[in-house]
Amino acid sequence: METYDLIIVGAGPAGSTLAKALEDSGKRALLIDKQDFPRDKTCAGWVTPSVMETLNIDLVEYGNGRTLQPIRRFRIGMMGQSAVENDHGSVVSYGIRRCEFDNYLLGHTNTPRHLGTPVKSITRKDGNWLINDTWVAPLLVGAGGHFCPVAKLIGDGPGSHETVVAAKEVEFEMTNEQASTCEAQGDTPELWFCRDLKGYAWVFRKGNYLNVGLGREDNHKLTAHLQEFVDTMKATGRIPADLSSRFKGHAYLLYDHAGRPLVDDGLLLIGDAAGLAYTQSGEGIRPAVESALLAADVIRRAPDFSATSLQAYGDAIANRFGHRESTTEEGFQIPSWIKMPLASTLMRSHWFTRKVVTEKWFLHQEVTPLAANS
């Protein structure tokens, strides 16, 4: 058996960022992921300049051979009414492909890893965790997304008691003919809010790649809402009429609706495994990266990996993202003070869609980037 100081389950942005942050700490880490990289990942696929700054990503280097779509505008509307387009005058975000982005982050770590390796067994023995009867460590970090096997060990674990956002999306490379007829523009992602305010859909072009999807809290209506949205986008020329690729689904928790404990003895959750997606937008990349850096700081300083010592991580998450609001109120991104028909009016406002929806909810421009050495 091989012994480590910690084992990170999940090699996506959260897991890779944590591994990278600990490489000069003296802690011996191991990364495990059930899939080989590069791999497909269901995600709309954009990151803010704050994420690039925090990760010290050289944009010129990254854009060499990878998709890096500058975003300067947003087209926002409520389904059934006209959209509002806002020009931010500069690059406010970047479109990426998760298969490339995640592989890039993983490739910049020197941490030992086992890819294409599902976690088949987790055993607790003498204060250590034994994974697959092969690897041993006193600390196990869950970074494997919503259904991460480590999350199943803390509290009640993933299940029907959680208010989950379900999303379906497709990303594919358009043919020349499709690209020439597609009205969606690369620097202008489109966000379309459901009329009942329980979710939103998007059309996001990245060069010749097109990403279309929809996320909602009530997943039993997801397929119907998605089909209605796709039909409308086809009819208006926003997406190719011969769109035939298969939509893929995924689930995640919004921060204010998640109730998962973040730590226990020898256990810690980061990223989507911890339920950290922004409540207003559902974005998970920035919370994943920042939670990993906060976790790295605590792991470096912790005298041991008891729940008491690791609780500093939970405190750091609350300080960074706010204390979770205990609420049973329905609604995906929209705060309770925005009700129909007020929402319909606000979504026609250039000021509201720019200053509130885009800059505050989706870009979090008022939040200072987290330094990589925090």
N, C-alpha and C positions, 0 to 999 in steps of 0.2 A: 504493500500500500504506500501511496505517496502522501506526504504531509505538507500542508500549507498553513499560512496564518489566516487566510480567508479564501473562500470559493465564491465566485460571482456567477450566478446562473442567469444567462442572458447576455449576449454580446452586442446588443444594439447601442444606441447613443448613450443610454444610462450606464450600462455595463462597461463599455469601452472607455467612457470618460472617467469612471471611477478607477478602472485599471491603470489608465494613463496617469491620473493624479497621484497614485500611490507608488509609482515606479521608483521614486527616490526616497521612499519612506523607510525602507528596510523591511517592510512587510512583504512576505512572499505570497502572491495571489495566483489564482488559477481561474481562467475564464472557461465556461462551458456553455454551449448553445446547441439546441437540437437540430439546427439547420447548418448547412454549409454556406459560406459567403463567397461571392455576393449572392443575395437571395431577395426575392420579391417581398415587399412589405406594403400592406394596405395602408395608404396615407395620402392625403391630398398633396403633400410634399412642398411646403415652403418654410424657409427659416428667416428669421429677422437678422439685421446687422448685429444686434446684441449677441446672438448665439455665435456668429462668426467671430466677433471680437473676443468673447469669453473663451472660445476654443483656439484662439490665435490662428485661425485658418487664413492662409494666403489666398486671396481670391483669384489672383492670376494663376497660381499653381493649381488650385482646385478646378478652375474653369478650363484647364488644358486637358481636353479629352473627356470632360464630364459636362453634364447639363447644369448650367448656372444662368437662370433666366432672371434678369433684373426686373423688378416690379416698381412701377412709378405711379400707377393709377389703380383704382378699384371701381368696379361696376356693381352697385348694390341695389337690391329691390326686394319687394315682397311679391311672392308668386301671385299672378293675376293682375299685377299693375306694372307700370313702366319702371325701368331702372334709372338710378341716378349715377352719373359717372363723375368721379373726383380725380383731379390731377394733383399729386402731391409735390410736383416740381423737382423731385430728386428720387433716387433709389431708396425705397423704404423697406424692401424685403427682397428675397431671392427664391426663385423656384428651383427645386432640386428633385432628383429621383432618389428615392430612399435606397434602392438597391446599390446606387453609387455612393451616396452620402454615408450610409452605415458601414460599407466596406472600406471607405476612405478612413473613417475614424478608427476602425479596427486595425487597419493596416499601419496606423501611426502609433500603435502600442507595441511594446516588446514583451508584454505579459504572456506567459505560456497559456495555450488554449487548446481545447478539444472541441472541434466543430463537428456537426453532424452526429452529435452525441446527446440523445434524450436522457433526462434524469429518470431513471427507472426505480430507484429506491433511495430513501433518505432515512438513516438510522441515527438515533441519538445514543451515545455511549461515552461514559466517563467525561462528560463536559465537552465532547467533540461531536461533529457531524460526519457521518460516513456516507459518501455518495457513491452509488452503484458498486458498493463493496470494493471501491478502488481508491478513492481520494478522501483524505481526512483533513478537517480544519475546525478550529473552535468557533469561527464566525462564518455564517452562511448569509450571503446577500442576494435577495431576490430582485432581478432586473429583467425578468422574462415576460413582461407585459401583463395584461389583465389576468390571464389564467396561469401565471407563473406558479410552478409547483412549490416554491418557497412560501408564497402567499397563503397556501393551503395550511401552513403550519402555525399561522398567527391568527388569533381570534377565531371567528367563524369561517374565515376563508371565503373565496369567491362563491356566490350562490344567488338564489332567487330573492334573498333578503336585501340585495343591493339594487339601487336605481342605476341601471346601466344604460349608457348611450350605445345604440347599435348603428353602425354605418356600413354602407356598401359603396364601393367605388371601382372604377376601371381606369387603368392607364395603359395606353398603347401608342405605338408609333403610327401616325397617319400616312396613308399613301400620298403621293404627290397630288392626286386629284382631290382627295379629302382635304388636304392642307390648303389647297387653292380655294375651296368653297367654304371652309370653316370661318365664320365671322368672328369667333373669339380671338382676341389679340394676346400675344405672349406677355406683354408688360401690364396687362389689365385683367387680373383674375375677376371672376364674377361670383358674387354671393347672393343667393336667393333664399329669403327666409320663408318658412312655411306660414300659412295664414293663421294657424292656431298657435304659433310661436313656440312649438315644441321641437324645432330643429331648423336646419338650413341645408341647402344644396349648393354645389359649386361647379363651375366650369373653369378649368385652369389649363392654359396652354403653355407649354415649355418648348419652344421651337416647333418641331414636328411631332412632339409628344403631346397627347391630350389626356387630361385627368378629369373625370366626371364622377360625382358622387353625391350622397345625401346621408345625413346623420340625424337620428331622432331618439327621443327617450322611449317612445312606445313602439317597440320593434315589430309588433304584430301588424302595424299599419305601414311599416317601412317600405315594403315592396310596392304597394299601391301608390304611395307618394312618390317613390323613385320613378315608377313608370310614367306617371302623369308629368313629372318634371322633364324626363327625357323626351317624351312626345312633344312637349311645348318647345324645348330647345331645338329639336329637329325641325319643327314647323317654322321656327323663326330663323333658321340657318345658323344658330349659335354653335351647333355641333353637326357633324356629318349625318346625313339622312340614313346612310347605310351602316351606322354604328351597330356592330353585332358582337363585339367582344363580351366575354362573360364577366359580370360584376362579382367582386369578392367582398366578403364581409369581415368585420372585426368589431370588438366591443371594448369599451373603456369607461372609467369612472371620472366624473367631474369632481373637482376638488371640494366644493362646498357640499356635495351630496355623498361623498365617500366617507365611510366610517371605519375603514381598516386601521387597526393598530399599525404603527410603523416599526416598532421594535419589540423584541422579547429577548430572553436569554439566548445569546449567540445568534440572533436573527435580526435582519434589518432589510427594509424594503425601499426601493428607489424607483423613480419613473412611474410608468403605468401600473406596475405591480403594487405601488403604494396608492394609486388613485389620485394623481396630481394634475390631471389635465385642467387647463384653465376653464372655469365655469362658463364664461361668456363665449368662448370660441371653440373649445374642445382641443386646442393645441396642446400637444404633449411633448414636443421636442425640447423647448426651452425648460419646462419644469423637469424633464428627465436629466438634462445636462446639469442644471443648477442643483438638483437634489443629489446628484452624484458627487459634486464638488463639496457640498455641505457634509455629506456622509464621509468623504475622504478626510476632511478636517477633523471630524469626531473620531474616526478610526485611528488617525495618527496620535491623538491625544489620550484616548481612552486607556485607563490603567488595566482594564480587563474588558471582556465583552458581555458582561452582565447587562440585563435590561436597565438597571439603574445607571450604569455608565453610558449606555447607548442612548438614554433618554435625551441627552444633549442634542442629538440629531433631531428628535421630534420637536424640541424647542426651537431649533434653528429653522426647521420647515415652517413652523407657525410664525416666526418672526419675519420670514421671507415672503410667504404667501398669504399670511393672515390666519387668524384662528378660524377653523371650519365652522360655518354656520349650520346649526342643527335645524333643518327645515324639511318638511314633507311637501312643500309647495311644488307644484308641477311647473314645467317650463324648462327648456333646454338652455338657452343663453340669455334670454331676455329677463331683466330684473322685474320684480313684481309691480313696480310703479308704472311700467309700460303696458297698458292694456289696450285692446281693441275698443274703439276705432283709433285711439291715440297712436298706436304703433303704425297703422296704415299711413297716417299723416306724417309721422316722424321719418318713415322710410322714404318719403318724397323730398326730405330736406337735405340739401347739400351740406349744411353745417352739421346736422346730427349724424349723417352717414359718414362724414369725414372725421369729425372730432371725437365722436363717441364710439361708433361702430368700428371704424378702421383703426384710428390712432390709439384709442384707449382699450377696446375689447380685443382686437386682433393683433395689434402691433405692440401694445404695452410700452409705448414710447416714453411714458412718464417714469418708468421703472429703470433705474440705473443698472447697467450690465454687471453681473457678478464676476469678480475677478477670479481667474483660474487658480490663484493661490490662496483663496479665502478659506 
